[in-house]
Every structure is written in structure tokens, then in C-alpha cells.
Amino acid sequence: MCLWCFSFAVTSLELITGQYGEMLKIPCNSGAIKAEDIAITKWKYDKGDGVPGYLLVKQKNQNVSISATDEYKVRVSMDENSSLLISAAKLSDQRTFTCMVVTGGDVFEYPVNVLIHKLPAKLEISEKAEELEIGRLTKLGKCVAKDANPPANITWFKNNKPLEADGKGISIKASVAIESGTGLSTTTSILEYSATKEDTGAKFECRADSLPLESSSMNFTITYSTENIMLEVSPQKELKEGDNLTLKCVADGNPAPTSFNFHLKGELVTVENTDTYTIANVSRNATGEYKCSLIDDTSMEATRNITVTYLDINLSPSGNIVKLAGDALNLSLQIDSSGKAEVSWTKNNTKLDKQPDFTKLGYSDSGRYEWTVTVGHITRTASFDLTVEGKGPAVIKSLFKNRSNDGQHKVLTCEAEGSPKPAVSWSINGTLLSESPFINGKITHKIKVVPSANLTVHCTVTNRLGKHDTHASDISVLSFFTDQSEDSDQTRLVVGVIVGLLIATLVIGLAYWVYSKKSNCCQGAPRKISPTSLTLHQQPEPLIQGRMNPCSGVIYAKFTP
């Protein structure tokens, strides 16, 4: 009978990963067997070629016994869960470790395969190119990932997009070297690149795949010959006469050209260490074709047609113009411009719908006129002040009177017309109420009076022509205080004058008839009589002078106003 007969059971291989230089923990049976059921726990490893190496053993209720005699002697231990602990993990720890467990009459083995990983210390780019030439495959740089396990897989990126070798413009060569002492790997990747103009300012970098490492980025100067040239003009929108014209020659080469030829309407000007040329205070004669070109390749040129905007106007006559009413004013506005001109007119700062017509001038045509002419962003103005004067003296258009609203005085209104501006005067003293503005040759003058007697008021207008016009208005005190209208007063006055004249005419006629009848009976000579004054109902008083016939008593009269 066999006292120590065991049955063996081997579980499937488990795989764990440890980190280089850190504590390596290898589990045993993963909790499949309870600790109180385990009699013996033993760890061993595969030395190679099927030769086992024993590390440690632990019997129930006893301490761990180290059985290793090699480097593991000082590196191995076991925790309370029967897991094997190996300090300072090395690449040599990448092997199979087996945990053997004895429970009653059964023996179980749990093999574990161990991998050791190590990140590269850093990624470095060396042997950088100073510049890249368009269309030429050039070594851009070398990216190195040191001391890694497994070996780092390096990928190149341009502007965060991965690059792949295409056998044409991109070539990537990678190699791996293993350090004999540590077994760690160093990966080297070399990028060769054929640049284009679009790569100007591009950012290149390398990264280790599946690892949180990337290199610092690098930029390269892309060199290429000039393929295009352009002539820029400032100001861009409109060049006006008197502006400064700046020409700029822009070439796309890298490095960019620093010297250029400027062709200024047939004149050649060469500039160095600059790409601009300025013409100050341009004139209208500067309109034309302009070019710029490379000094070392005159066939590489750019052309622009430039137009200088200008505007000249001449208004004749101008300044202060004095004309007589009824005359014509012939105006001439000459425009010399680089394009179609827009013309507008104003009178006394008020815009007119059309050009004013001065074929027959009136007082209302007086004022300040301004012509505004615009071409592009250029505006010119011309103006004149027109005064229309009368051919004769100022005249009174109307003279009338009204009773004030409070009934305490009369308001006399005199309306005059003429130019220059008439001056208004009255034959009596009154209180000035208002004088209207002198507009279109007309002015209105108002005074108020309180009459103390019947009177005739005269309104007189004069101007610098030295002539005047006078109108009279009668004011009746009686009608003023009896609150009758002045129009009735005036009517009765006129009727009275007419009736008085008719009576005087009848008296004279009757006297003549009596004289004729008695002329045959009276042979005596007429007797001279003294002048006799007869008062009529008007001013001034008429005077009647004559002689009396002693026979008939008839007066021969002469009416002298």
C-alpha cells in the first residue's frame, strides 16, 4: 500500500505583466483552494531546457523556507495568499513560474508566464535638417527611443497626422538594438522627406506607439525658387491726385527675393533690400501701366494698370454778382475730370431739384448759390452770391391800417418792394411793432399810433438809388373813438370831397350864366376883387382868385390847387 501517493492536476497557463525595476507579484491558484485546505505550497521556475529551479516552500503552520541558491535567494518572498514576490523585476524574470499546492492526497500546479515591460526613457530627435528643398528627398531627422521592452514602435507625425512611407516623397527606416547588459532595446527611426511649398511652417514630431511618449516638435525652413510674382498697389480702392502711390512686389520664393525692378511707365527703377517703391503726390499724368520684376529673371514680372482720379471745375462768373431785375445771368461751369461727374445745386444751403434758370431775373433769385461736383471720392465746390436790384426806385405795394385787438391804437402796415433793401420811414412818431426780413425784394413795416386829431400819415420808402415813393393814409379821431371802421371814415371823406367839388363847379357855372345874361345891360369894366379863400373838405386848401363885374356881380374865378 502506497502511503504517499498523489494525483497531479495542472491548470492552464496564466500570463501576467510586470514593470521593469518594480516589485513583481505572481499569484498562486487565484483563490481556487482555500488556505486552510493547503498543506504545502512550493514555488519553482523554469531554468530552461526543462530544468526546474526551486525558490521556496511553506508547510502549513510553518514559516517560509527559501530553497533558492542563485540570484533569487535575496529577491524572493511569499505573501499570506501564497503569491510569489520578486523584488526589482528584470528582463531575466521573463519566464514561467509554477506554484505547486498539496491538499490531502492531491497535488495541484499553477504555471504563470511572466512578461517584463519598460517604457523608453524618452524620445529624442537628432540630426535635424536645417532646411528642406522642394522636390528633393532630404533626411529630416532621427528619432531614438532608448531602453525599452518590448522594443518601441516609432511613428512620425506631420501636423498631428501620421506619416507612412510611400517610396516617393516619404521614406522611414527603423532599426532595433539590444543592450547586452540589461537586455533593453533601443529603437531608431530615420525620416526622409520631400517637401512642398505647403509644408512651410509644418510641425514634425515622433511618437512611441501605444505608449504615452512623444518627442518635442520641430519646424523646418522650406526653400524653393520663385514661381509667382504679384504687384500690389496702395491705396487699394481709389488713387486720387495728390495721394502717395506705393507699389509692392510680392514673390513666393523662399527665401524671398530682396531686390526688384519697378517699371514706371517706361522708366526703370531698381530697389535693393526692399520690395516697395513709393511715388509721392501723384498727378493725373501718373495714370498708366506699371510693372515689377525680379532682377535676376526679368521674365518673372507682374503688371497693373493704375488710374489717378482727378477733378477740376471753373464757374464763371463767381464771387459777388449784382444784376438788375429782368436781366439774364449767363453761367458757365467747366468740368475737367477722370470720369463721369455728378453735379448738384443749392441755394442758401437748400438743395435744388435742378439747375436754376436765370434767363429773366427777379428779386426772388437773390441768394447764395453753390455748385457741388463729385467724381469718385473727390468733391469740388464753386459758389457765387447773387443780388438782384430794381431798375427803378423802391415802391410801396400797399398801405393799410387796422384797429388793434385791444382797441387802444391803430396799426399801420406799409409793404414795400425794391432792391437794394428799402428803408421805411413815417411822417409821424409811432411805436415800431415789427419789420419783416428782406426776402425776395420785399419788406413789411408796422407801427402803432394813438391819434389825438384828424391827420394824414405818410409812409416813405427809399434805397441807395436815391429815389423814393410816398403813400398817405388818413386817420379820423371821431371814428377812432366811436368805434367805427376806418374804411367807412375813408369812404365818407372821399364822398365829401367829390360833393364839394361838384357844388363848387355848379356855383361857378351859375355865375357865368348870370353874367352872360346881364352883359348887355352893363357897360362898366370889371372890378378887381381881393382873393377869396374857400375851404374844401380836403388838404391842401384850394385857392379861388377872380374879378367881379360891377353890372352883373358875377365873379370870374381861377381854381388853383
C-alpha positions as CSV (number, residue, x, y, z in Angstrom):
1,M,0.0,0.0,0.0
2,C,1.4,3.5,-1.0
3,L,1.4,5.9,1.8
4,W,2.5,8.9,-0.3
5,C,0.6,8.5,-3.5
6,F,-0.6,11.8,-5.1
7,S,-2.6,12.7,-8.1
8,F,-1.4,15.8,-10.1
9,A,-3.6,18.4,-11.7
10,V,-2.1,21.1,-13.9
11,T,-4.2,24.2,-14.7
12,S,-3.9,26.3,-17.9
13,L,-1.0,28.8,-18.3
14,E,-1.7,32.2,-16.8
15,L,0.1,35.4,-18.2
16,I,1.0,38.4,-16.2
17,T,3.0,41.6,-17.0
18,G,5.3,43.3,-14.6
19,Q,7.1,46.6,-14.8
20,Y,10.9,46.8,-15.0
21,G,12.5,47.6,-11.7
22,E,9.4,47.3,-9.6
23,M,8.1,44.5,-7.3
24,L,6.8,41.5,-9.3
25,K,3.8,39.7,-7.7
26,I,2.9,36.3,-9.2
27,P,-0.4,34.8,-7.9
28,C,-0.9,31.2,-6.8
29,N,-4.1,29.3,-7.7
30,S,-6.0,32.6,-7.8
31,G,-8.1,31.6,-4.7
32,A,-9.2,28.3,-6.2
33,I,-8.2,26.4,-3.0
34,K,-8.9,27.7,0.5
35,A,-5.9,28.5,2.6
36,E,-6.9,26.1,5.5
37,D,-7.0,23.2,3.0
38,I,-3.4,23.7,1.8
39,A,-0.8,21.5,3.5
40,I,2.2,22.5,1.4
41,T,2.9,25.4,-1.0
42,K,6.0,25.3,-3.2
43,W,7.3,27.7,-5.9
44,K,9.7,26.8,-8.7
45,Y,10.7,28.3,-12.1
46,D,11.9,27.0,-15.4
47,K,15.6,27.5,-15.9
48,G,15.4,26.3,-19.5
49,D,15.6,23.0,-21.2
50,G,13.1,21.7,-18.8
51,V,15.4,22.1,-15.8
52,P,13.5,23.4,-12.7
53,G,14.8,25.8,-10.2
54,Y,13.3,25.8,-6.7
55,L,12.7,29.1,-4.9
56,L,10.8,28.5,-1.6
57,V,8.4,26.2,0.2
58,K,5.9,26.6,3.1
59,Q,4.3,23.9,5.1
60,K,1.1,24.5,7.0
61,N,1.6,26.4,10.3
62,Q,5.3,26.8,9.5
63,N,7.4,29.7,8.2
64,V,8.6,30.1,4.6
65,S,11.8,28.3,3.7
66,I,14.0,29.7,1.0
67,S,15.4,27.0,-1.2
68,A,16.9,29.2,-4.0
69,T,20.7,29.2,-4.3
70,D,21.0,31.7,-7.2
71,E,20.2,35.4,-7.5
72,Y,16.6,34.7,-6.4
73,K,17.9,33.8,-2.9
74,V,17.7,37.5,-1.9
75,R,14.9,38.6,-4.2
76,V,12.0,36.1,-3.4
77,S,9.4,36.0,-0.7
78,M,5.7,34.9,-0.3
79,D,2.7,36.8,1.0
80,E,-0.2,35.4,3.0
81,N,-2.1,34.5,-0.1
82,S,0.8,32.3,-1.3
83,S,1.7,34.8,-4.1
84,L,5.4,34.9,-5.1
85,L,7.0,38.2,-4.6
86,I,10.2,39.1,-6.6
87,S,11.8,42.5,-6.0
88,A,13.4,44.7,-8.7
89,A,12.0,43.0,-11.7
90,K,14.4,42.3,-14.5
91,L,14.1,41.2,-18.1
92,S,15.6,37.8,-16.9
93,D,12.4,37.4,-14.9
94,Q,10.5,36.8,-18.2
95,R,10.0,33.1,-17.8
96,T,7.5,30.6,-16.4
97,F,6.9,30.3,-12.6
98,T,4.9,27.4,-11.1
99,C,3.0,27.3,-7.8
100,M,2.6,23.7,-6.5
101,V,-0.1,23.1,-3.9
102,V,-0.6,19.9,-1.8
103,T,-4.0,19.3,-0.3
104,G,-4.6,15.9,1.4
105,G,-3.8,13.3,-1.3
106,D,-3.9,15.8,-4.3
107,V,-1.2,18.0,-5.8
108,F,-2.1,21.0,-8.0
109,E,0.3,23.0,-10.2
110,Y,-0.5,26.6,-11.4
111,P,2.1,27.8,-14.0
112,V,2.3,31.5,-14.7
113,N,4.2,33.1,-17.6
114,V,5.8,36.5,-16.8
115,L,6.5,39.4,-19.2
116,I,8.5,42.4,-18.1
117,H,7.7,45.8,-19.8
118,K,9.8,49.0,-19.7
119,L,8.9,52.4,-21.3
120,P,11.7,54.2,-23.2
121,A,13.4,56.7,-21.1
122,K,12.5,59.4,-23.6
123,L,12.2,60.1,-27.3
124,E,14.8,62.3,-28.9
125,I,15.2,63.7,-32.4
126,S,18.7,64.3,-33.6
127,E,20.5,65.0,-36.8
128,K,17.8,67.6,-37.8
129,A,17.9,69.1,-41.2
130,E,18.5,72.8,-41.3
131,E,16.2,73.3,-44.3
132,L,14.2,71.4,-46.8
133,E,14.3,71.9,-50.5
134,I,11.1,71.4,-52.5
135,G,11.1,68.2,-54.6
136,R,14.3,66.8,-53.0
137,L,14.2,63.8,-50.7
138,T,16.1,65.0,-47.6
139,K,16.9,63.4,-44.3
140,L,14.6,65.3,-41.9
141,G,15.9,63.7,-38.6
142,K,16.5,60.6,-36.5
143,C,14.1,59.7,-33.7
144,V,15.6,57.4,-30.9
145,A,13.7,55.5,-28.1
146,K,16.2,54.1,-25.6
147,D,16.0,51.3,-23.0
148,A,12.6,49.9,-23.7
149,N,11.0,46.4,-23.5
150,P,9.5,45.4,-25.7
151,P,11.2,47.5,-28.4
152,A,9.3,50.8,-29.0
153,N,7.5,51.2,-32.3
154,I,8.1,54.7,-33.6
155,T,5.7,56.7,-35.8
156,W,6.4,60.0,-37.4
157,F,3.7,62.8,-37.5
158,K,3.2,66.0,-39.5
159,N,0.8,68.5,-38.0
160,N,-0.6,65.6,-35.8
161,K,-1.2,63.3,-38.8
162,P,0.8,60.1,-39.1
163,L,3.3,59.7,-42.0
164,E,3.7,56.5,-43.9
165,A,6.5,55.5,-46.2
166,D,5.3,55.7,-49.8
167,G,8.6,55.1,-51.7
168,K,8.4,58.6,-53.2
169,G,8.2,61.6,-51.0
170,I,8.4,59.8,-47.6
171,S,10.9,57.3,-46.5
172,I,11.1,55.8,-43.0
173,K,13.9,53.4,-41.9
174,A,13.7,51.8,-38.4
175,S,16.2,49.6,-36.5
176,V,16.3,47.9,-33.0
177,A,19.5,47.4,-30.9
178,I,19.5,45.3,-27.7
179,E,21.9,46.3,-24.9
180,S,23.9,43.3,-23.7
181,G,24.0,44.2,-20.1
182,T,20.3,44.9,-19.5
183,G,18.6,43.3,-22.5
184,L,16.7,46.5,-23.0
185,S,16.1,47.7,-26.6
186,T,16.9,50.9,-28.4
187,T,14.7,51.7,-31.4
188,T,16.0,54.2,-34.1
189,S,13.8,55.6,-36.9
190,I,15.1,57.9,-39.7
191,L,12.7,60.1,-41.7
192,E,13.5,61.3,-45.2
193,Y,11.0,63.7,-46.7
194,S,10.5,65.6,-49.9
195,A,8.9,68.9,-49.0
196,T,6.3,71.1,-50.9
197,K,5.5,74.8,-50.5
198,E,2.5,73.8,-48.4
199,D,4.9,72.4,-45.8
200,T,6.1,75.9,-44.9
201,G,5.6,76.2,-41.1
202,A,4.6,72.5,-40.7
203,K,5.3,70.8,-37.4
204,F,7.1,67.4,-37.3
205,E,7.4,65.0,-34.3
206,C,7.8,61.3,-33.5
207,R,5.9,59.2,-31.0
208,A,6.2,55.7,-29.5
209,D,3.1,53.7,-30.4
210,S,0.8,52.6,-27.5
211,L,3.0,54.5,-25.1
212,P,2.3,58.0,-23.7
213,L,5.5,59.4,-25.1
214,E,6.2,61.8,-27.8
215,S,9.1,63.9,-28.9
216,S,9.4,67.7,-29.0
217,S,8.2,69.1,-32.3
218,M,10.5,70.6,-34.9
219,N,10.0,73.0,-37.8
220,F,12.0,73.4,-40.9
221,T,12.6,76.1,-43.4
222,I,11.3,75.2,-46.8
223,T,13.4,76.6,-49.6
224,Y,12.1,77.0,-53.2
225,S,12.5,79.2,-56.2
226,T,10.1,82.0,-57.1
227,E,7.3,80.6,-59.2
228,N,4.8,83.5,-58.9
229,I,5.1,87.3,-58.6
230,M,2.4,89.9,-57.9
231,L,2.3,93.7,-57.9
232,E,0.3,95.2,-55.1
233,V,-0.9,98.9,-55.1
234,S,-1.8,101.1,-52.2
235,P,-4.2,102.7,-51.7
236,Q,-6.3,99.8,-52.9
237,K,-9.7,101.4,-53.6
238,E,-9.1,104.8,-55.2
239,L,-5.9,106.7,-56.0
240,K,-6.6,110.5,-56.1
241,E,-4.5,113.2,-57.5
242,G,-2.1,114.3,-54.7
243,D,-2.1,110.9,-52.9
244,N,1.1,108.9,-52.4
245,L,1.2,105.7,-54.6
246,T,3.0,102.7,-53.0
247,L,4.0,99.8,-55.2
248,K,4.9,96.4,-53.6
249,C,6.4,93.5,-55.5
250,V,5.4,90.2,-53.8
251,A,7.3,87.0,-54.8
252,D,6.5,83.5,-53.4
253,G,10.1,82.2,-53.3
254,N,11.8,81.1,-50.0
255,P,13.9,82.8,-49.1
256,A,12.1,85.6,-50.7
257,P,13.9,87.9,-53.2
258,T,15.1,91.2,-51.6
259,S,15.7,93.3,-54.8
260,F,13.3,94.2,-57.6
261,N,12.9,96.2,-60.7
262,F,10.0,98.6,-61.0
263,H,8.9,99.8,-64.4
264,L,7.2,103.2,-64.0
265,K,5.5,103.9,-67.4
266,G,8.7,103.2,-69.2
267,E,11.1,104.3,-66.6
268,L,13.2,101.6,-64.8
269,V,13.9,101.9,-61.1
270,T,15.8,99.2,-59.2
271,V,15.4,98.9,-55.4
272,E,17.5,96.7,-53.1
273,N,16.8,95.2,-49.7
274,T,13.2,96.2,-50.0
275,D,10.1,95.2,-52.0
276,T,8.3,98.5,-52.2
277,Y,8.6,101.8,-54.0
278,T,6.6,105.0,-53.3
279,I,5.7,107.8,-55.6
280,A,4.7,110.9,-53.6
281,N,2.0,113.4,-54.6
282,V,0.9,111.7,-57.8
283,S,-0.6,113.8,-60.7
284,R,-3.1,112.8,-63.3
285,N,-0.3,112.1,-65.6
286,A,0.6,109.1,-63.5
287,T,-2.2,107.1,-65.0
288,G,-0.9,104.2,-66.9
289,E,0.8,100.7,-66.8
290,Y,3.2,99.7,-64.1
291,K,5.4,96.6,-63.7
292,C,7.7,94.9,-61.3
293,S,10.1,92.0,-62.0
294,L,13.0,90.0,-60.5
295,I,16.5,91.4,-61.1
296,D,18.0,88.0,-61.9
297,D,15.0,86.9,-64.0
298,T,13.2,89.8,-65.8
299,S,10.8,87.4,-67.4
300,M,9.3,86.9,-64.0
301,E,7.1,90.1,-63.8
302,A,3.7,91.4,-62.8
303,T,1.7,94.2,-64.4
304,R,-1.0,96.6,-63.1
305,N,-2.9,99.4,-64.8
306,I,-3.3,102.4,-62.5
307,T,-5.8,105.2,-62.8
308,V,-5.4,108.5,-61.0
309,T,-8.8,110.2,-60.2
310,Y,-8.8,114.0,-60.6
311,L,-11.4,116.8,-60.8
312,D,-11.1,120.4,-61.8
313,I,-14.1,122.9,-62.0
314,N,-14.4,126.5,-63.1
315,L,-17.5,128.5,-62.6
316,S,-17.9,131.8,-64.4
317,P,-18.9,134.4,-63.2
318,S,-18.3,133.9,-59.5
319,G,-17.9,135.9,-56.3
320,N,-20.4,138.7,-55.7
321,I,-22.7,139.3,-58.7
322,V,-25.1,142.3,-58.9
323,K,-27.8,142.2,-61.6
324,L,-31.0,144.3,-62.4
325,A,-34.4,142.7,-62.3
326,G,-35.5,141.4,-65.7
327,D,-31.9,140.9,-66.9
328,A,-30.3,137.5,-67.7
329,L,-27.4,135.8,-66.0
330,N,-25.3,133.6,-68.2
331,L,-23.4,131.0,-66.2
332,S,-20.6,128.7,-67.4
333,L,-19.4,125.6,-65.4
334,Q,-16.5,123.8,-66.9
335,I,-15.6,120.4,-65.6
336,D,-12.3,118.5,-66.3
337,S,-12.4,115.1,-64.6
338,S,-11.1,111.5,-64.9
339,G,-14.7,110.1,-65.0
340,K,-18.4,111.0,-65.1
341,A,-19.2,113.8,-62.8
342,E,-22.2,114.2,-60.6
343,V,-23.5,117.8,-60.2
344,S,-25.9,119.2,-57.5
345,W,-27.0,122.7,-56.7
346,T,-28.0,124.5,-53.5
347,K,-29.5,127.9,-52.8
348,N,-29.0,129.3,-49.3
349,N,-27.9,125.8,-48.2
350,T,-31.2,124.3,-49.5
351,K,-30.8,121.6,-52.2
352,L,-32.4,122.4,-55.6
353,D,-34.0,119.8,-57.8
354,K,-32.5,121.2,-60.9
355,Q,-30.1,123.8,-62.2
356,P,-31.6,127.3,-61.6
357,D,-32.8,129.3,-64.6
358,F,-31.5,132.9,-64.8
359,T,-32.9,133.9,-68.2
360,K,-35.1,136.6,-66.5
361,L,-34.0,137.6,-63.0
362,G,-36.4,138.5,-60.3
363,Y,-35.9,139.7,-56.7
364,S,-36.6,136.1,-55.6
365,D,-33.4,134.9,-57.4
366,S,-31.2,136.8,-54.9
367,G,-29.2,134.5,-52.7
368,R,-26.0,132.4,-52.3
369,Y,-25.7,129.6,-54.9
370,E,-23.3,126.7,-54.6
371,W,-22.3,124.1,-57.3
372,T,-21.1,120.7,-55.9
373,V,-19.3,118.4,-58.3
374,T,-18.3,114.8,-57.4
375,V,-16.1,112.2,-59.1
376,G,-15.4,109.1,-57.1
377,H,-14.2,110.3,-53.7
378,I,-13.3,113.8,-54.9
379,T,-15.7,116.7,-54.3
380,R,-15.2,120.3,-55.6
381,T,-17.5,123.3,-54.9
382,A,-17.9,126.6,-56.6
383,S,-20.2,129.4,-55.4
384,F,-21.4,133.0,-56.0
385,D,-23.6,135.5,-54.2
386,L,-26.3,137.0,-56.5
387,T,-28.0,140.3,-55.7
388,V,-30.9,141.3,-58.0
389,E,-31.7,145.1,-57.8
390,G,-34.6,147.1,-59.2
391,K,-34.2,149.2,-62.3
392,G,-36.2,152.0,-60.6
393,P,-36.8,153.3,-57.1
394,A,-38.3,151.2,-54.3
395,V,-42.1,151.3,-54.5
396,I,-44.9,150.9,-52.0
397,K,-47.1,147.9,-52.9
398,S,-49.8,148.6,-50.3
399,L,-50.5,150.8,-47.3
400,F,-53.4,149.9,-44.9
401,K,-54.5,150.4,-41.4
402,N,-56.2,148.1,-38.8
403,R,-57.6,148.6,-35.3
404,S,-55.6,146.6,-32.7
405,N,-57.3,143.8,-30.9
406,D,-57.4,145.8,-27.6
407,G,-58.9,148.8,-29.5
408,Q,-56.4,151.2,-28.0
409,H,-54.4,152.1,-31.1
410,K,-54.2,151.9,-34.9
411,V,-51.7,149.5,-36.6
412,L,-50.3,151.0,-39.9
413,T,-48.8,148.5,-42.3
414,C,-46.6,149.6,-45.2
415,E,-45.5,146.9,-47.7
416,A,-42.6,147.9,-50.0
417,E,-40.7,146.3,-52.8
418,G,-37.4,147.1,-54.3
419,S,-33.7,146.3,-54.2
420,P,-31.4,147.3,-52.6
421,K,-33.3,146.9,-49.4
422,P,-35.7,149.8,-48.9
423,A,-35.7,151.9,-45.8
424,V,-39.1,152.7,-44.4
425,S,-40.0,156.0,-42.7
426,W,-43.2,157.5,-41.4
427,S,-44.4,161.1,-41.2
428,I,-45.4,160.7,-37.5
429,N,-43.8,159.2,-34.5
430,G,-45.2,155.8,-33.6
431,T,-44.2,152.6,-31.9
432,L,-42.4,150.1,-34.1
433,L,-44.2,146.7,-33.9
434,S,-42.1,144.7,-36.5
435,E,-40.1,144.8,-39.6
436,S,-40.2,141.6,-41.7
437,P,-37.0,140.0,-43.1
438,F,-36.0,141.3,-46.5
439,I,-36.9,138.4,-48.7
440,N,-37.3,138.3,-52.5
441,G,-37.1,142.1,-52.6
442,K,-40.0,142.7,-50.2
443,I,-40.2,144.1,-46.7
444,T,-43.2,144.9,-44.4
445,H,-43.1,147.6,-41.8
446,K,-45.6,148.0,-39.0
447,I,-46.1,150.8,-36.4
448,K,-48.9,151.6,-33.9
449,V,-50.3,155.0,-33.3
450,V,-52.9,156.6,-31.0
451,P,-54.3,159.7,-32.9
452,S,-55.2,162.9,-31.0
453,A,-56.5,164.7,-34.0
454,N,-57.5,164.0,-37.6
455,L,-54.3,163.5,-39.5
456,T,-52.8,162.2,-42.7
457,V,-49.9,159.7,-42.2
458,H,-47.3,159.3,-44.9
459,C,-45.2,156.2,-45.5
460,T,-42.0,156.8,-47.4
461,V,-39.6,154.2,-48.8
462,T,-36.1,154.9,-50.0
463,N,-33.0,152.9,-51.0
464,R,-29.5,153.8,-52.1
465,L,-30.7,154.6,-55.6
466,G,-31.7,158.0,-54.1
467,K,-35.3,157.9,-55.2
468,H,-38.4,157.4,-53.0
469,D,-42.1,156.6,-53.1
470,T,-44.7,158.0,-50.6
471,H,-48.2,156.9,-49.8
472,A,-50.6,158.6,-47.4
473,S,-53.3,157.3,-45.1
474,D,-55.9,159.4,-43.2
475,I,-56.9,158.7,-39.6
476,S,-60.1,160.2,-38.2
477,V,-60.2,160.8,-34.4
478,L,-64.0,160.7,-34.4
479,S,-64.3,157.3,-36.0
480,F,-61.5,156.0,-33.7
481,F,-63.4,156.9,-30.6
482,T,-66.9,156.0,-31.9
483,D,-65.5,152.6,-32.8
484,Q,-66.4,152.9,-36.5
485,S,-64.3,151.2,-39.1
486,E,-61.6,153.3,-40.7
487,D,-62.8,152.1,-44.1
488,S,-66.2,154.0,-43.5
489,D,-64.2,157.1,-42.4
490,Q,-62.2,157.0,-45.6
491,T,-65.3,156.5,-47.8
492,R,-67.2,159.4,-46.2
493,L,-64.1,161.6,-46.7
494,V,-63.8,160.8,-50.4
495,V,-67.5,161.3,-51.0
496,G,-67.4,164.7,-49.2
497,V,-64.5,165.9,-51.3
498,I,-66.3,164.9,-54.5
499,V,-69.6,166.5,-53.5
500,G,-67.8,169.7,-52.5
501,L,-66.1,169.8,-55.9
502,L,-69.4,169.3,-57.7
503,I,-71.0,172.2,-55.7
504,A,-68.1,174.5,-56.5
505,T,-68.4,173.6,-60.2
506,L,-72.2,174.4,-60.2
507,V,-71.6,177.7,-58.4
508,I,-69.1,178.8,-61.0
509,G,-71.3,177.7,-63.8
510,L,-74.3,179.6,-62.5
511,A,-72.2,182.7,-62.0
512,Y,-71.1,182.5,-65.6
513,W,-74.6,182.1,-66.9
514,V,-75.9,185.2,-64.9
515,Y,-73.0,187.2,-66.2
516,S,-73.9,186.3,-69.8
517,K,-77.4,187.4,-69.4
518,K,-76.5,190.8,-67.9
519,S,-73.5,191.6,-70.1
520,N,-75.6,193.6,-72.5
521,C,-77.0,195.9,-69.8
522,C,-73.8,196.7,-68.0
523,Q,-71.2,198.5,-69.9
524,G,-68.8,199.2,-67.0
525,A,-65.4,197.5,-66.8
526,P,-64.9,194.5,-64.4
527,R,-63.9,195.4,-60.9
528,K,-60.9,193.6,-59.4
529,I,-61.7,191.9,-56.2
530,S,-59.5,190.6,-53.4
531,P,-58.6,186.9,-53.4
532,T,-61.1,184.8,-51.5
533,S,-60.3,181.6,-49.8
534,L,-62.8,178.8,-49.9
535,T,-62.3,175.8,-47.6
536,L,-63.0,172.4,-49.2
537,H,-63.0,169.1,-47.4
538,Q,-59.6,168.1,-48.4
539,Q,-56.0,169.0,-47.9
540,P,-54.3,171.2,-49.0
541,E,-57.0,174.0,-49.2
542,P,-57.8,175.2,-52.7
543,L,-57.5,178.9,-53.5
544,I,-60.1,180.8,-55.7
545,Q,-58.9,184.1,-57.3
546,G,-61.0,186.3,-59.7
547,R,-62.7,189.6,-60.7
548,M,-66.3,190.9,-60.2
549,N,-68.4,192.6,-63.0
550,P,-70.0,195.6,-61.3
551,C,-73.0,195.3,-63.6
552,S,-73.9,191.6,-63.1
553,G,-72.0,190.9,-59.8
554,V,-70.5,187.7,-61.4
555,I,-67.1,186.6,-60.2
556,Y,-64.6,185.4,-62.8
557,A,-62.7,182.7,-60.9
558,K,-59.5,180.7,-61.4
559,F,-59.1,177.4,-59.4
560,T,-55.5,176.9,-58.2
561,P,-54.7,173.8,-56.2
